[in-house]
Amino acid sequence: MRPAQLRYLVSARPYVSLVLAMAGLLLFSTAEICAQTAETGKADYQNYCAGCHGTGGTGAKDVDIPGPDLTHLSKENGGRFPFQEVYDVIDGRKLAAAHKRLLDMPLWGVYFEPQGVSKGASEAAVKSRITDLVRYVQSLQQSTGTATSTGMQQ
């Protein structure tokens, strides 16, 4: 090895260490965010959805208007979880404008809007919260024995 190459390797060592440390931090942060996302989606489901759809997503039996079973959405869609469709139903704002909204389900997109923040920040908060909720509903899917759930967005 020539002296110029050796000097380059020695001078690059601190940068390599820094990059590796940052990569480790990013991986740790990503895992932590995924865990928080799962907990947020589950908590929102238990607080806002389980009353009609049941704690396991199979539909509450002891209410006047039970929500549909959510555990077969992938099966009913050829083994593909209909992520965007579920997102739109939970959000409700698009479907309400198009007069396709079920009147028995709240407009969670409106309900989840934080007050006192900019429209952009509000929309980002709503999108994040509904996405977490949809991912939790996706986790409730019963095995179809065919294709795995796909179509996960974001």
Order of alpha helices (4+ residues) and beta strands (2+ residues): alpha-alpha-alpha-alpha-alpha-alpha-alpha
